[in-house]
Amino acid sequence: HEFIKFTDLFIPENCIIERCSEGAYKEMEQMKDTDQFSKGFGSRKEKWYGVEYFLSPIGNTLVSAWKGVGEASDPTDVNSNSINPKDLSLPMPNRYIPRTLELCPELPEEAKQGQRIEKPIDPPLLLIDEEDWKLFHRLDDRYALPKSSLHLLIRNMSLHNIKNDSGEWAYDSRSSLLSMLLASMFNEAMAQETYDASLAGSHWSLSINSSGIKLTCF
């Protein structure tokens, strides 16, 4: 009931629009010397830093258009201000929001009581040690956060180098440029897919460095 009561306040009559643009400033300059505004509207100055701003009411015509009760308009007209409320909806549930905030059961009890910044950082454990790959793991017992992080490094000499006629690796600017382009394309392609994750407090990055491809999720 309280949630419905709160969301019922989200109506055009209760909104405040903040405009920070050259066009908004020009409008302010044209209107600031007029006396057409009352009830607190008009030129104002912020009390702490003395920043000037202009406060004006939202016209009834625009409010009616937002509510979809304005004059009938062509729904295919992209310049139309009229909005059909049926076209508005809440976003889908964010699948990246954790369903539980429980700490890892393997943590010692003293680590679950709160942050221990002064505690020395223990080195990670080497779980797998093979010729082609290694796996390290460390249980965070300093910050008491229900969160995991992953750091993956894929070593590959061909990211920045090519083999010369003698079979030795030599730096190649073209290979380096293509590698950086690949990382940029991947980051851009995944931006929309992982947007909800960033809203939920999870982040990631893919980068190319001298050692190889580094993928970080945290």
N, C-alpha and C positions, 0 to 999 in steps of 0.2 A: 504493500500500500504506500509506504513512504517513497519507494523508488518511482512509482507511477506519479505520485504527487510532485516529485522533483522534476521528472521529465516533462510534465505538463507545462513547466515554465519555459521550455524551449520553443518559443513562438517569436515571430518577427518583431512584435511590439516590444519584446524584452531584449533585443540584441543590440550590441555595440559594435560598430565597424571602425577599425583603425586603418587609416590610409596614410602611407608614407611614400609619396611619389611627387614628381615634379608637377604633374597635373593637379594633384590635391593642393599643393602649395600655391599654385597660381589661382585656384579657386578661392583659397583663403585670402589672398591679397586683394582679390576683387570684392570680397564680401565683408572684410573685417571692419570697414568704416561705416557699414550700414547699421541701422537700428531696427531691422526687421525681425531680429531675434529677441526673445525674452525668456524668462524662467531659466536663467543660467546658461543660455547658449551665447555664442559669439567668441571673440578673442579672449584667450586666457593665458596665464603664465604659471608654469609649474613652480611650486613654492620653494623647493630645495635648490635647484640649479638654475632657475629662471628661464627655462626653456619655453618658448612660445608655442602655443598650439591653438587650434580652432575647433570649437564644438558646435555642431549644427544638428537639427532634428532630421530624421529620415522621413521623406515625403510619404503621404498616405497612398499615393498612386503606386509607389515602389513597394510598399508593404503589401498592398492588395495583390500586386503581381506575384510576390513571393508566396503568398497564401493561395495562389491559383484562382482568385476570385475577380481578377481584372477582366479587361475586355477580351473577348474570344480571339485567339490567335491561331495561326497555322502551326501545327505541331512540328512541321518539317522546317520551320523558319528558325535558323540558328541564332538570329538576332533578336528573337522574341524574349521578353522578360517574364512572360507568364509561365508558371511552373505548375505542373499537375502533381498534387501531393502523392498520387499513386506511384509516381516515378521515384519517390524517395523511399529509402529503406535503410535499416541498420546493416552494418557489415556482417559477414559470416563469422562464427566463433573463431578465435585465434588458436590454432592447434599447437602453437609454440608456448603458450602459457602453461607453466607446470601445474599438474593436478595435485602435487604434494610438495611440501617444503621440508620434508624430513631429512635429517643429516644421515650420512653413511653409517650403518650400524657398526662398521669396523673401527670407527673413531673411538679413542679412549674417552672415558666419561669427563675427564677434566677439559678435554678439547671441545666438548659440547656445551660447556658453560659460557663461552664467549670468546672473543678474540684474544690471542696471546702473541701480540706483535713482538714482544721482547724475546720470544723463544727462537733459538737458532734454527736455521733452515737445514733440515736433513737432506742428504743427497737422494736422488731417486733410485729405485731398485731396478736392476737390469733383469727383466723377465725373460727375454729371448735374445740370444747372442749367436747369430748365424752369419755366414759369410756375406750374404746379400742384404740382410736387414737386421735391425736391432729394435727392441721394444723396451722403453723405460716407463716406469709408473711411480708416482708419488702421491700419497694420500695427504691432502692439505689439512694439517692439524693446527694452523695458526689463526685462520680467519673465521672458522665456523660458519661457512656459507654453503647452502645447498646448491652447489654449482660445480660443473666439471669443465675442464678445458682440454683441448686436443691440439697438439703441435706435430705436424707431419712434414718431414723434410725428405724430398725425393731427389737424390743426387744424380745429376746427369751432366756429363761433360759437354754434350752437344748443344746445350742451351746457349753457350757463348763461344764455342770453339768448333773447329773442323779438323779432321786429320789431314796432314799434308802428305806429300808423296813418300816421305820416309816413315809414315805411320805414326808420327807424333802429333799431339794435339796443339793447335795454334789458335790464338784468338781470331774470331771472325765477326766483324761488325754487323754483317747481314744476319747471321744466326742470332746474335744478341738482340737486334731490333725485332726480328720475328718472334722471339721468345717473349719480349715485353709486350708486343702487340697481342699475342695469344693470351697473356694474363689480363690485359685490359679488356679484351673481348669477353673473357669468361666472367670477369667482375661485372661488366655491364649486363651480360645475359642473365646473371643470377640476381641482379638487384631487385627486380620485381618479385621473384620467387621468395626471397628471404626478407622482404620488407616487414612482414608480420613478425618475423623472428626478432628484428631490431626493436619493434614496439614492445616485445615481451622481455627485452633486456639481454638478448643473445646476439652476438656479433661474430663476424668471420672476416677473413682476409686471405687473398691469394697473391703472392708476390714472387718475383724472380730475383735471386741474389747470386752471388758468386759461387755458392755451394750447390744450388739447384732450385727446385720449386718448393716453396714453403706455404703450407696451408695451415691456418690457425683458426680454431673455433673456440670462443670463450663467452 
